[in-house]
């Protein structure tokens, strides 16, 4: 497998890992949303870098609801909309700190290369 294809595969994997947090952050921002609008808002928030297909968002929403991080409610047309739960808000506060710590650590590791004069180029 070429390095370009491998990199693309890895990028897909780590972007998938951010699907749940992105849904929670987006619901915290917009208040409540339908799945279709939620996917559009995530694309907007990430400048198109991350998209969640409509067929993929439903299992994620189901899991987040089972975890008591979001709640669903029917609207007047009996369509489900989702919003973050009280537990989800507290969880998101803690998740935010965890993501920041992890991101800072990864950036520090990646930046060591530039501080060493591009040592990874010699690997």
C-alpha positions in Angstrom: 0.0 0.0 0.0 1.4 3.4 -0.9 2.1 5.9 1.8 -0.6 8.2 0.3 -3.3 5.5 0.6 -2.0 4.6 4.1 -2.2 8.2 5.2 -5.7 8.5 3.8 -6.7 5.4 5.7 -5.3 6.7 9.0 -6.9 10.0 8.5 -10.3 8.3 8.1 -9.7 6.3 11.2 -8.9 9.3 13.5 -11.7 11.4 12.0 -14.2 8.6 12.8 -12.9 8.7 16.4 -14.0 12.4 16.6 -17.6 11.7 15.4 -19.1 11.3 18.9 -17.4 14.3 20.4 -18.3 16.4 17.3 -21.9 15.5 17.7 -21.9 16.5 21.4 -20.0 19.7 20.8 -22.4 20.6 17.9 -25.5 19.8 19.9 -24.1 21.9 22.8 -23.7 24.8 20.3 -27.0 24.6 18.4 -29.2 23.5 21.2 -31.2 20.8 19.4 -31.2 19.4 15.9 -32.4 16.8 13.5 -29.8 14.2 12.2 -29.7 15.7 8.7 -29.1 19.3 10.0 -26.6 18.0 12.5 -24.5 16.4 9.8 -24.6 19.7 7.8 -23.6 21.7 10.9 -20.7 19.4 11.6 -19.5 19.9 8.0 -19.8 23.6 8.5 -17.9 23.6 11.9 -15.1 21.5 10.5 -14.8 23.5 7.2 -15.7 20.3 5.3 -12.9 18.2 6.8 -15.2 15.8 8.6 -18.5 14.6 7.4 -20.8 12.0 8.9 -23.0 10.2 6.4 -26.7 10.1 7.2 -26.6 6.3 7.5 -23.8 6.5 10.0 -25.2 9.2 12.3 -28.2 7.1 13.5 -26.2 4.4 15.2 -24.0 7.0 16.8 -27.0 9.0 18.1 -28.5 5.7 19.4 -25.3 5.0 21.3 -25.1 8.5 22.7 -28.7 8.3 23.9 -28.0 4.9 25.5 -25.1 6.5 27.3 -27.4 9.2 28.6 -25.4 11.9 26.8 -28.2 13.1 24.6 -32.0 12.8 24.6 -34.4 12.6 21.7 -37.9 14.1 21.5 -40.5 14.0 18.8 -41.6 17.3 17.2 -45.1 18.2 16.2 -44.6 16.1 13.0 -43.4 13.1 15.1 -39.8 13.5 13.8 -37.0 13.0 16.3 -34.8 15.8 17.2 -31.9 15.5 19.6 -30.4 17.6 22.3 -27.6 17.2 24.8 -28.7 15.9 28.2 -27.7 17.4 31.6 -25.3 14.4 32.0 -24.0 15.1 28.5 -23.2 18.7 29.4 -21.1 17.6 32.4 -19.5 14.8 30.3 -18.7 17.2 27.5 -17.0 19.6 30.0 -14.7 16.8 31.1 -14.2 15.5 27.6 -13.2 19.0 26.4 -10.4 19.0 29.0 -9.3 15.5 28.0 -9.2 16.3 24.3 -7.2 19.5 25.0 -4.6 17.6 27.1 -4.3 14.8 24.5 -4.1 17.3 21.6 -1.4 19.3 23.4 0.6 16.2 24.0 0.4 15.0 20.4 1.4 18.5 19.1 4.3 18.5 21.6 5.5 15.2 20.2 5.0 16.3 16.6 6.8 19.6 17.2 9.8 17.9 18.7 10.8 17.0 15.2 11.1 20.7 14.2 12.9 21.4 17.5 15.4 18.7 16.6 16.1 20.1 13.2 13.9 17.6 11.3 15.3 14.5 12.9 12.3 12.4 11.7 13.4 13.1 8.1 16.4 10.9 8.8 14.4 7.9 10.1 
